[in-house]
Amino acid sequence: MLSHQKFNSLTARIQNSLLGRKILAAIIMKRNSDDLGTVVSIGTGNRCVKGEELSLHGETVNDCHAEIISRRGFIR
């Protein structure tokens, strides 16, 4: 629930351009057992980049699993 709410609030103005996205992953921090949590990192993507969208010039993240993107954001 938290990940979808955060994603929708972040993308409310650009939702149409994200219709092709399939996967959403988030890292949620909870301070105690009663805490609902806070989204500290979120990522979206698809399982693989199609051949015509691959880039050898660094214009596309070729490994676009949502879990990887969320983890990279969390580490940063």
HTML snippet that shows the backbone in 3Dmol.js (N, CA, C, O; Angstrom):
<script src="https://3Dmol.org/build/3Dmol-min.js"></script>
<div id="view" style="width:600px;height:400px;position:relative"></div>
<script>
const pdb = `
ATOM      1  N   MET A   1       0.823  -1.186   0.000  1.00  0.00           N
ATOM      2  CA  MET A   1       0.000   0.000   0.000  1.00  0.00           C
ATOM      3  C   MET A   1       0.872   1.257   0.000  1.00  0.00           C
ATOM      4  O   MET A   1       0.631   2.185  -0.772  1.00  0.00           O
ATOM      5  N   LEU A   2       1.888   1.283   0.872  1.00  0.00           N
ATOM      6  CA  LEU A   2       2.759   2.464   0.949  1.00  0.00           C
ATOM      7  C   LEU A   2       3.510   2.704  -0.351  1.00  0.00           C
ATOM      8  O   LEU A   2       3.642   3.845  -0.793  1.00  0.00           O
ATOM      9  N   SER A   3       3.997   1.646  -0.957  1.00  0.00           N
ATOM     10  CA  SER A   3       4.762   1.810  -2.197  1.00  0.00           C
ATOM     11  C   SER A   3       3.879   2.347  -3.320  1.00  0.00           C
ATOM     12  O   SER A   3       4.312   3.213  -4.080  1.00  0.00           O
ATOM     13  N   HIS A   4       2.664   1.854  -3.434  1.00  0.00           N
ATOM     14  CA  HIS A   4       1.757   2.343  -4.480  1.00  0.00           C
ATOM     15  C   HIS A   4       1.336   3.788  -4.222  1.00  0.00           C
ATOM     16  O   HIS A   4       1.255   4.580  -5.160  1.00  0.00           O
ATOM     17  N   GLN A   5       1.069   4.139  -2.974  1.00  0.00           N
ATOM     18  CA  GLN A   5       0.712   5.523  -2.652  1.00  0.00           C
ATOM     19  C   GLN A   5       1.851   6.471  -2.998  1.00  0.00           C
ATOM     20  O   GLN A   5       1.618   7.527  -3.586  1.00  0.00           O
ATOM     21  N   LYS A   6       3.083   6.106  -2.639  1.00  0.00           N
ATOM     22  CA  LYS A   6       4.244   6.965  -2.916  1.00  0.00           C
ATOM     23  C   LYS A   6       4.457   7.092  -4.417  1.00  0.00           C
ATOM     24  O   LYS A   6       4.675   8.193  -4.923  1.00  0.00           O
ATOM     25  N   PHE A   7       4.397   5.975  -5.132  1.00  0.00           N
ATOM     26  CA  PHE A   7       4.569   6.004  -6.579  1.00  0.00           C
ATOM     27  C   PHE A   7       3.530   6.903  -7.237  1.00  0.00           C
ATOM     28  O   PHE A   7       3.871   7.728  -8.084  1.00  0.00           O
ATOM     29  N   ASN A   8       2.265   6.750  -6.856  1.00  0.00           N
ATOM     30  CA  ASN A   8       1.201   7.573  -7.436  1.00  0.00           C
ATOM     31  C   ASN A   8       1.390   9.048  -7.129  1.00  0.00           C
ATOM     32  O   ASN A   8       1.111   9.890  -7.983  1.00  0.00           O
ATOM     33  N   SER A   9       1.859   9.384  -5.927  1.00  0.00           N
ATOM     34  CA  SER A   9       2.071  10.796  -5.596  1.00  0.00           C
ATOM     35  C   SER A   9       3.255  11.379  -6.367  1.00  0.00           C
ATOM     36  O   SER A   9       3.235  12.551  -6.742  1.00  0.00           O
ATOM     37  N   LEU A  10       4.281  10.569  -6.604  1.00  0.00           N
ATOM     38  CA  LEU A  10       5.460  11.052  -7.336  1.00  0.00           C
ATOM     39  C   LEU A  10       5.216  11.181  -8.837  1.00  0.00           C
ATOM     40  O   LEU A  10       5.865  11.986  -9.506  1.00  0.00           O
ATOM     41  N   THR A  11       4.291  10.398  -9.364  1.00  0.00           N
ATOM     42  CA  THR A  11       4.094  10.368 -10.816  1.00  0.00           C
ATOM     43  C   THR A  11       2.742  10.901 -11.263  1.00  0.00           C
ATOM     44  O   THR A  11       2.343  10.680 -12.407  1.00  0.00           O
ATOM     45  N   ALA A  12       2.043  11.586 -10.404  1.00  0.00           N
ATOM     46  CA  ALA A  12       0.682  12.048 -10.719  1.00  0.00           C
ATOM     47  C   ALA A  12       0.626  12.865 -12.004  1.00  0.00           C
ATOM     48  O   ALA A  12      -0.339  12.756 -12.761  1.00  0.00           O
ATOM     49  N   ARG A  13       1.647  13.682 -12.262  1.00  0.00           N
ATOM     50  CA  ARG A  13       1.619  14.548 -13.448  1.00  0.00           C
ATOM     51  C   ARG A  13       2.168  13.876 -14.701  1.00  0.00           C
ATOM     52  O   ARG A  13       1.966  14.389 -15.801  1.00  0.00           O
ATOM     53  N   ILE A  14       2.849  12.753 -14.570  1.00  0.00           N
ATOM     54  CA  ILE A  14       3.453  12.112 -15.734  1.00  0.00           C
ATOM     55  C   ILE A  14       2.981  10.671 -15.916  1.00  0.00           C
ATOM     56  O   ILE A  14       3.646   9.888 -16.594  1.00  0.00           O
ATOM     57  N   GLN A  15       1.871  10.320 -15.335  1.00  0.00           N
ATOM     58  CA  GLN A  15       1.380   8.942 -15.312  1.00  0.00           C
ATOM     59  C   GLN A  15       1.277   8.328 -16.709  1.00  0.00           C
ATOM     60  O   GLN A  15       1.599   7.151 -16.871  1.00  0.00           O
ATOM     61  N   ASN A  16       0.847   9.069 -17.708  1.00  0.00           N
ATOM     62  CA  ASN A  16       0.661   8.498 -19.046  1.00  0.00           C
ATOM     63  C   ASN A  16       1.952   7.962 -19.640  1.00  0.00           C
ATOM     64  O   ASN A  16       1.926   6.984 -20.387  1.00  0.00           O
ATOM     65  N   SER A  17       3.073   8.580 -19.324  1.00  0.00           N
ATOM     66  CA  SER A  17       4.339   8.119 -19.889  1.00  0.00           C
ATOM     67  C   SER A  17       4.859   6.873 -19.192  1.00  0.00           C
ATOM     68  O   SER A  17       5.862   6.313 -19.633  1.00  0.00           O
ATOM     69  N   LEU A  18       4.221   6.419 -18.128  1.00  0.00           N
ATOM     70  CA  LEU A  18       4.681   5.252 -17.376  1.00  0.00           C
ATOM     71  C   LEU A  18       3.799   4.023 -17.584  1.00  0.00           C
ATOM     72  O   LEU A  18       3.891   3.056 -16.827  1.00  0.00           O
ATOM     73  N   LEU A  19       2.954   4.059 -18.597  1.00  0.00           N
ATOM     74  CA  LEU A  19       2.017   2.959 -18.793  1.00  0.00           C
ATOM     75  C   LEU A  19       2.710   1.632 -19.084  1.00  0.00           C
ATOM     76  O   LEU A  19       2.151   0.579 -18.779  1.00  0.00           O
ATOM     77  N   GLY A  20       3.899   1.650 -19.658  1.00  0.00           N
ATOM     78  CA  GLY A  20       4.594   0.415 -19.983  1.00  0.00           C
ATOM     79  C   GLY A  20       5.305  -0.225 -18.811  1.00  0.00           C
ATOM     80  O   GLY A  20       5.779  -1.355 -18.936  1.00  0.00           O
ATOM     81  N   ARG A  21       5.397   0.439 -17.692  1.00  0.00           N
ATOM     82  CA  ARG A  21       6.095  -0.107 -16.532  1.00  0.00           C
ATOM     83  C   ARG A  21       5.297  -1.258 -15.949  1.00  0.00           C
ATOM     84  O   ARG A  21       4.068  -1.212 -15.899  1.00  0.00           O
ATOM     85  N   LYS A  22       5.994  -2.278 -15.513  1.00  0.00           N
ATOM     86  CA  LYS A  22       5.316  -3.465 -15.014  1.00  0.00           C
ATOM     87  C   LYS A  22       5.585  -3.766 -13.541  1.00  0.00           C
ATOM     88  O   LYS A  22       4.719  -4.313 -12.859  1.00  0.00           O
ATOM     89  N   ILE A  23       6.766  -3.420 -13.042  1.00  0.00           N
ATOM     90  CA  ILE A  23       7.176  -3.839 -11.710  1.00  0.00           C
ATOM     91  C   ILE A  23       7.448  -2.611 -10.838  1.00  0.00           C
ATOM     92  O   ILE A  23       8.021  -1.629 -11.310  1.00  0.00           O
ATOM     93  N   LEU A  24       7.043  -2.665  -9.586  1.00  0.00           N
ATOM     94  CA  LEU A  24       7.308  -1.614  -8.614  1.00  0.00           C
ATOM     95  C   LEU A  24       7.927  -2.261  -7.386  1.00  0.00           C
ATOM     96  O   LEU A  24       7.407  -3.250  -6.871  1.00  0.00           O
ATOM     97  N   ALA A  25       9.041  -1.701  -6.917  1.00  0.00           N
ATOM     98  CA  ALA A  25       9.696  -2.217  -5.712  1.00  0.00           C
ATOM     99  C   ALA A  25      10.030  -1.039  -4.808  1.00  0.00           C
ATOM    100  O   ALA A  25      10.364   0.048  -5.281  1.00  0.00           O
ATOM    101  N   ALA A  26       9.937  -1.265  -3.510  1.00  0.00           N
ATOM    102  CA  ALA A  26      10.233  -0.201  -2.550  1.00  0.00           C
ATOM    103  C   ALA A  26      10.926  -0.782  -1.332  1.00  0.00           C
ATOM    104  O   ALA A  26      10.738  -1.946  -0.979  1.00  0.00           O
ATOM    105  N   ILE A  27      11.728   0.053  -0.703  1.00  0.00           N
ATOM    106  CA  ILE A  27      12.315  -0.275   0.593  1.00  0.00           C
ATOM    107  C   ILE A  27      11.606   0.596   1.609  1.00  0.00           C
ATOM    108  O   ILE A  27      11.588   1.822   1.495  1.00  0.00           O
ATOM    109  N   ILE A  28      11.024  -0.049   2.601  1.00  0.00           N
ATOM    110  CA  ILE A  28      10.218   0.647   3.602  1.00  0.00           C
ATOM    111  C   ILE A  28      10.876   0.507   4.964  1.00  0.00           C
ATOM    112  O   ILE A  28      11.228  -0.593   5.389  1.00  0.00           O
ATOM    113  N   MET A  29      11.036   1.634   5.641  1.00  0.00           N
ATOM    114  CA  MET A  29      11.649   1.649   6.969  1.00  0.00           C
ATOM    115  C   MET A  29      10.553   1.714   8.037  1.00  0.00           C
ATOM    116  O   MET A  29       9.656   2.555   7.976  1.00  0.00           O
ATOM    117  N   LYS A  30      10.646   0.813   9.008  1.00  0.00           N
ATOM    118  CA  LYS A  30       9.745   0.823  10.157  1.00  0.00           C
ATOM    119  C   LYS A  30      10.575   1.032  11.413  1.00  0.00           C
ATOM    120  O   LYS A  30      11.605   0.381  11.595  1.00  0.00           O
ATOM    121  N   ARG A  31      10.138   1.927  12.269  1.00  0.00           N
ATOM    122  CA  ARG A  31      10.866   2.217  13.501  1.00  0.00           C
ATOM    123  C   ARG A  31      10.462   1.310  14.653  1.00  0.00           C
ATOM    124  O   ARG A  31      11.256   1.068  15.561  1.00  0.00           O
ATOM    125  N   ASN A  32       9.226   0.805  14.621  1.00  0.00           N
ATOM    126  CA  ASN A  32       8.769  -0.139  15.641  1.00  0.00           C
ATOM    127  C   ASN A  32       7.617  -0.957  15.075  1.00  0.00           C
ATOM    128  O   ASN A  32       7.184  -0.713  13.949  1.00  0.00           O
ATOM    129  N   SER A  33       7.120  -1.908  15.827  1.00  0.00           N
ATOM    130  CA  SER A  33       6.092  -2.816  15.309  1.00  0.00           C
ATOM    131  C   SER A  33       4.749  -2.130  15.044  1.00  0.00           C
ATOM    132  O   SER A  33       3.946  -2.632  14.258  1.00  0.00           O
ATOM    133  N   ASP A  34       4.501  -0.994  15.689  1.00  0.00           N
ATOM    134  CA  ASP A  34       3.250  -0.269  15.470  1.00  0.00           C
ATOM    135  C   ASP A  34       3.326   0.711  14.300  1.00  0.00           C
ATOM    136  O   ASP A  34       2.297   1.194  13.825  1.00  0.00           O
ATOM    137  N   ASP A  35       4.526   1.002  13.842  1.00  0.00           N
ATOM    138  CA  ASP A  35       4.751   1.955  12.758  1.00  0.00           C
ATOM    139  C   ASP A  35       4.335   1.339  11.425  1.00  0.00           C
ATOM    140  O   ASP A  35       4.724   0.212  11.119  1.00  0.00           O
ATOM    141  N   LEU A  36       3.541   2.072  10.622  1.00  0.00           N
ATOM    142  CA  LEU A  36       3.167   1.591   9.290  1.00  0.00           C
ATOM    143  C   LEU A  36       4.362   1.598   8.341  1.00  0.00           C
ATOM    144  O   LEU A  36       4.417   0.802   7.404  1.00  0.00           O
ATOM    145  N   GLY A  37       5.304   2.481   8.578  1.00  0.00           N
ATOM    146  CA  GLY A  37       6.505   2.542   7.764  1.00  0.00           C
ATOM    147  C   GLY A  37       6.564   3.783   6.896  1.00  0.00           C
ATOM    148  O   GLY A  37       5.575   4.493   6.717  1.00  0.00           O
ATOM    149  N   THR A  38       7.758   4.025   6.361  1.00  0.00           N
ATOM    150  CA  THR A  38       8.030   5.147   5.471  1.00  0.00           C
ATOM    151  C   THR A  38       8.807   4.617   4.273  1.00  0.00           C
ATOM    152  O   THR A  38       9.766   3.863   4.437  1.00  0.00           O
ATOM    153  N   VAL A  39       8.403   5.004   3.087  1.00  0.00           N
ATOM    154  CA  VAL A  39       9.129   4.603   1.885  1.00  0.00           C
ATOM    155  C   VAL A  39      10.427   5.403   1.832  1.00  0.00           C
ATOM    156  O   VAL A  39      10.400   6.632   1.768  1.00  0.00           O
ATOM    157  N   VAL A  40      11.562   4.706   1.860  1.00  0.00           N
ATOM    158  CA  VAL A  40      12.856   5.380   1.809  1.00  0.00           C
ATOM    159  C   VAL A  40      13.527   5.245   0.444  1.00  0.00           C
ATOM    160  O   VAL A  40      14.463   5.985   0.141  1.00  0.00           O
ATOM    161  N   SER A  41      13.062   4.317  -0.374  1.00  0.00           N
ATOM    162  CA  SER A  41      13.568   4.185  -1.739  1.00  0.00           C
ATOM    163  C   SER A  41      12.520   3.452  -2.566  1.00  0.00           C
ATOM    164  O   SER A  41      11.851   2.538  -2.085  1.00  0.00           O
ATOM    165  N   ILE A  42      12.392   3.876  -3.822  1.00  0.00           N
ATOM    166  CA  ILE A  42      11.390   3.260  -4.693  1.00  0.00           C
ATOM    167  C   ILE A  42      11.978   3.147  -6.093  1.00  0.00           C
ATOM    168  O   ILE A  42      12.734   4.012  -6.536  1.00  0.00           O
ATOM    169  N   GLY A  43      11.626   2.083  -6.771  1.00  0.00           N
ATOM    170  CA  GLY A  43      12.111   1.883  -8.131  1.00  0.00           C
ATOM    171  C   GLY A  43      11.062   1.210  -8.979  1.00  0.00           C
ATOM    172  O   GLY A  43      10.262   0.420  -8.479  1.00  0.00           O
ATOM    173  N   THR A  44      11.063   1.517 -10.254  1.00  0.00           N
ATOM    174  CA  THR A  44      10.138   0.890 -11.184  1.00  0.00           C
ATOM    175  C   THR A  44      10.907   0.477 -12.419  1.00  0.00           C
ATOM    176  O   THR A  44      11.925   1.076 -12.762  1.00  0.00           O
ATOM    177  N   GLY A  45      10.420  -0.536 -13.072  1.00  0.00           N
ATOM    178  CA  GLY A  45      11.091  -1.000 -14.276  1.00  0.00           C
ATOM    179  C   GLY A  45      10.379  -2.192 -14.855  1.00  0.00           C
ATOM    180  O   GLY A  45       9.289  -2.570 -14.425  1.00  0.00           O
ATOM    181  N   ASN A  46      11.025  -2.774 -15.843  1.00  0.00           N
ATOM    182  CA  ASN A  46      10.502  -3.998 -16.407  1.00  0.00           C
ATOM    183  C   ASN A  46      11.592  -5.053 -16.290  1.00  0.00           C
ATOM    184  O   ASN A  46      12.733  -4.736 -15.955  1.00  0.00           O
ATOM    185  N   ARG A  47      11.256  -6.259 -16.556  1.00  0.00           N
ATOM    186  CA  ARG A  47      12.195  -7.352 -16.323  1.00  0.00           C
ATOM    187  C   ARG A  47      13.412  -7.293 -17.241  1.00  0.00           C
ATOM    188  O   ARG A  47      14.496  -7.711 -16.834  1.00  0.00           O
ATOM    189  N   CYS A  48      13.271  -6.801 -18.435  1.00  0.00           N
ATOM    190  CA  CYS A  48      14.431  -6.700 -19.320  1.00  0.00           C
ATOM    191  C   CYS A  48      14.178  -5.599 -20.347  1.00  0.00           C
ATOM    192  O   CYS A  48      13.035  -5.280 -20.674  1.00  0.00           O
ATOM    193  N   VAL A  49      15.266  -5.031 -20.843  1.00  0.00           N
ATOM    194  CA  VAL A  49      15.175  -3.998 -21.861  1.00  0.00           C
ATOM    195  C   VAL A  49      15.145  -4.685 -23.220  1.00  0.00           C
ATOM    196  O   VAL A  49      15.950  -5.579 -23.482  1.00  0.00           O
ATOM    197  N   LYS A  50      14.233  -4.276 -24.076  1.00  0.00           N
ATOM    198  CA  LYS A  50      14.117  -4.864 -25.406  1.00  0.00           C
ATOM    199  C   LYS A  50      15.330  -4.489 -26.254  1.00  0.00           C
ATOM    200  O   LYS A  50      15.972  -3.466 -26.016  1.00  0.00           O
ATOM    201  N   GLY A  51      15.627  -5.302 -27.214  1.00  0.00           N
ATOM    202  CA  GLY A  51      16.799  -5.112 -28.060  1.00  0.00           C
ATOM    203  C   GLY A  51      16.921  -3.732 -28.669  1.00  0.00           C
ATOM    204  O   GLY A  51      18.008  -3.154 -28.673  1.00  0.00           O
ATOM    205  N   GLU A  52      15.835  -3.195 -29.180  1.00  0.00           N
ATOM    206  CA  GLU A  52      15.896  -1.873 -29.820  1.00  0.00           C
ATOM    207  C   GLU A  52      16.090  -0.743 -28.812  1.00  0.00           C
ATOM    208  O   GLU A  52      16.421   0.375 -29.206  1.00  0.00           O
ATOM    209  N   GLU A  53      15.890  -1.011 -27.515  1.00  0.00           N
ATOM    210  CA  GLU A  53      16.046   0.013 -26.486  1.00  0.00           C
ATOM    211  C   GLU A  53      17.390  -0.069 -25.770  1.00  0.00           C
ATOM    212  O   GLU A  53      17.712   0.810 -24.970  1.00  0.00           O
ATOM    213  N   LEU A  54      18.188  -1.114 -26.043  1.00  0.00           N
ATOM    214  CA  LEU A  54      19.513  -1.225 -25.437  1.00  0.00           C
ATOM    215  C   LEU A  54      20.406  -0.103 -25.932  1.00  0.00           C
ATOM    216  O   LEU A  54      20.287   0.330 -27.079  1.00  0.00           O
ATOM    217  N   SER A  55      21.291   0.366 -25.083  1.00  0.00           N
ATOM    218  CA  SER A  55      22.202   1.439 -25.465  1.00  0.00           C
ATOM    219  C   SER A  55      23.623   1.092 -25.052  1.00  0.00           C
ATOM    220  O   SER A  55      23.874   0.713 -23.908  1.00  0.00           O
ATOM    221  N   LEU A  56      24.533   1.224 -25.978  1.00  0.00           N
ATOM    222  CA  LEU A  56      25.950   1.032 -25.677  1.00  0.00           C
ATOM    223  C   LEU A  56      26.612   2.353 -25.281  1.00  0.00           C
ATOM    224  O   LEU A  56      27.805   2.384 -24.979  1.00  0.00           O
ATOM    225  N   HIS A  57      25.841   3.443 -25.282  1.00  0.00           N
ATOM    226  CA  HIS A  57      26.361   4.782 -24.981  1.00  0.00           C
ATOM    227  C   HIS A  57      25.950   5.289 -23.605  1.00  0.00           C
ATOM    228  O   HIS A  57      26.147   6.465 -23.297  1.00  0.00           O
ATOM    229  N   GLY A  58      25.385   4.424 -22.781  1.00  0.00           N
ATOM    230  CA  GLY A  58      25.000   4.821 -21.428  1.00  0.00           C
ATOM    231  C   GLY A  58      23.708   5.607 -21.348  1.00  0.00           C
ATOM    232  O   GLY A  58      23.450   6.252 -20.332  1.00  0.00           O
ATOM    233  N   GLU A  59      22.890   5.575 -22.385  1.00  0.00           N
ATOM    234  CA  GLU A  59      21.638   6.331 -22.397  1.00  0.00           C
ATOM    235  C   GLU A  59      20.480   5.569 -21.757  1.00  0.00           C
ATOM    236  O   GLU A  59      19.429   6.153 -21.491  1.00  0.00           O
ATOM    237  N   THR A  60      20.660   4.274 -21.509  1.00  0.00           N
ATOM    238  CA  THR A  60      19.629   3.428 -20.925  1.00  0.00           C
ATOM    239  C   THR A  60      20.251   2.576 -19.831  1.00  0.00           C
ATOM    240  O   THR A  60      21.371   2.087 -19.977  1.00  0.00           O
ATOM    241  N   VAL A  61      19.527   2.399 -18.740  1.00  0.00           N
ATOM    242  CA  VAL A  61      19.978   1.460 -17.720  1.00  0.00           C
ATOM    243  C   VAL A  61      19.569   0.087 -18.212  1.00  0.00           C
ATOM    244  O   VAL A  61      18.383  -0.240 -18.231  1.00  0.00           O
ATOM    245  N   ASN A  62      20.548  -0.724 -18.613  1.00  0.00           N
ATOM    246  CA  ASN A  62      20.238  -2.015 -19.230  1.00  0.00           C
ATOM    247  C   ASN A  62      19.693  -3.031 -18.226  1.00  0.00           C
ATOM    248  O   ASN A  62      18.934  -3.923 -18.605  1.00  0.00           O
ATOM    249  N   ASP A  63      20.064  -2.911 -16.970  1.00  0.00           N
ATOM    250  CA  ASP A  63      19.538  -3.797 -15.940  1.00  0.00           C
ATOM    251  C   ASP A  63      18.443  -3.050 -15.207  1.00  0.00           C
ATOM    252  O   ASP A  63      18.717  -2.419 -14.186  1.00  0.00           O
ATOM    253  N   CYS A  64      17.216  -3.098 -15.689  1.00  0.00           N
ATOM    254  CA  CYS A  64      16.164  -2.288 -15.119  1.00  0.00           C
ATOM    255  C   CYS A  64      15.163  -3.012 -14.261  1.00  0.00           C
ATOM    256  O   CYS A  64      13.983  -2.659 -14.251  1.00  0.00           O
ATOM    257  N   HIS A  65      15.602  -4.004 -13.551  1.00  0.00           N
ATOM    258  CA  HIS A  65      14.710  -4.637 -12.585  1.00  0.00           C
ATOM    259  C   HIS A  65      14.377  -3.609 -11.501  1.00  0.00           C
ATOM    260  O   HIS A  65      15.265  -2.923 -10.995  1.00  0.00           O
ATOM    261  N   ALA A  66      13.120  -3.510 -11.156  1.00  0.00           N
ATOM    262  CA  ALA A  66      12.692  -2.535 -10.150  1.00  0.00           C
ATOM    263  C   ALA A  66      13.425  -2.734  -8.831  1.00  0.00           C
ATOM    264  O   ALA A  66      13.754  -1.761  -8.152  1.00  0.00           O
ATOM    265  N   GLU A  67      13.684  -3.988  -8.462  1.00  0.00           N
ATOM    266  CA  GLU A  67      14.378  -4.271  -7.211  1.00  0.00           C
ATOM    267  C   GLU A  67      15.802  -3.713  -7.218  1.00  0.00           C
ATOM    268  O   GLU A  67      16.282  -3.209  -6.202  1.00  0.00           O
ATOM    269  N   ILE A  68      16.467  -3.804  -8.357  1.00  0.00           N
ATOM    270  CA  ILE A  68      17.833  -3.282  -8.487  1.00  0.00           C
ATOM    271  C   ILE A  68      17.831  -1.762  -8.409  1.00  0.00           C
ATOM    272  O   ILE A  68      18.673  -1.171  -7.733  1.00  0.00           O
ATOM    273  N   ILE A  69      16.886  -1.128  -9.097  1.00  0.00           N
ATOM    274  CA  ILE A  69      16.791   0.338  -9.086  1.00  0.00           C
ATOM    275  C   ILE A  69      16.494   0.835  -7.669  1.00  0.00           C
ATOM    276  O   ILE A  69      17.085   1.820  -7.226  1.00  0.00           O
ATOM    277  N   SER A  70      15.593   0.169  -6.962  1.00  0.00           N
ATOM    278  CA  SER A  70      15.262   0.563  -5.598  1.00  0.00           C
ATOM    279  C   SER A  70      16.460   0.403  -4.676  1.00  0.00           C
ATOM    280  O   SER A  70      16.721   1.267  -3.839  1.00  0.00           O
ATOM    281  N   ARG A  71      17.180  -0.687  -4.823  1.00  0.00           N
ATOM    282  CA  ARG A  71      18.373  -0.929  -3.988  1.00  0.00           C
ATOM    283  C   ARG A  71      19.447   0.119  -4.263  1.00  0.00           C
ATOM    284  O   ARG A  71      20.068   0.626  -3.328  1.00  0.00           O
ATOM    285  N   ARG A  72      19.673   0.450  -5.531  1.00  0.00           N
ATOM    286  CA  ARG A  72      20.670   1.465  -5.882  1.00  0.00           C
ATOM    287  C   ARG A  72      20.309   2.815  -5.264  1.00  0.00           C
ATOM    288  O   ARG A  72      21.177   3.526  -4.758  1.00  0.00           O
ATOM    289  N   GLY A  73      19.027   3.160  -5.311  1.00  0.00           N
ATOM    290  CA  GLY A  73      18.572   4.409  -4.695  1.00  0.00           C
ATOM    291  C   GLY A  73      18.774   4.397  -3.190  1.00  0.00           C
ATOM    292  O   GLY A  73      19.168   5.406  -2.604  1.00  0.00           O
ATOM    293  N   PHE A  74      18.508   3.271  -2.568  1.00  0.00           N
ATOM    294  CA  PHE A  74      18.669   3.150  -1.125  1.00  0.00           C
ATOM    295  C   PHE A  74      20.141   3.310  -0.739  1.00  0.00           C
ATOM    296  O   PHE A  74      20.457   3.989   0.238  1.00  0.00           O
ATOM    297  N   ILE A  75      21.022   2.700  -1.490  1.00  0.00           N
ATOM    298  CA  ILE A  75      22.464   2.809  -1.194  1.00  0.00           C
ATOM    299  C   ILE A  75      22.948   4.246  -1.327  1.00  0.00           C
ATOM    300  O   ILE A  75      23.759   4.714  -0.528  1.00  0.00           O
ATOM    301  N   ARG A  76      22.436   4.951  -2.359  1.00  0.00           N
ATOM    302  CA  ARG A  76      22.835   6.359  -2.542  1.00  0.00           C
ATOM    303  C   ARG A  76      22.351   7.195  -1.384  1.00  0.00           C
ATOM    304  O   ARG A  76      22.587   8.403  -1.353  1.00  0.00           O
TER     305      ARG A  76
END
`;
const viewer = $3Dmol.createViewer("view");
viewer.addModel(pdb, "pdb");
viewer.setStyle({}, {cartoon: {color: "spectrum"}});
viewer.zoomTo();
viewer.render();
</script>
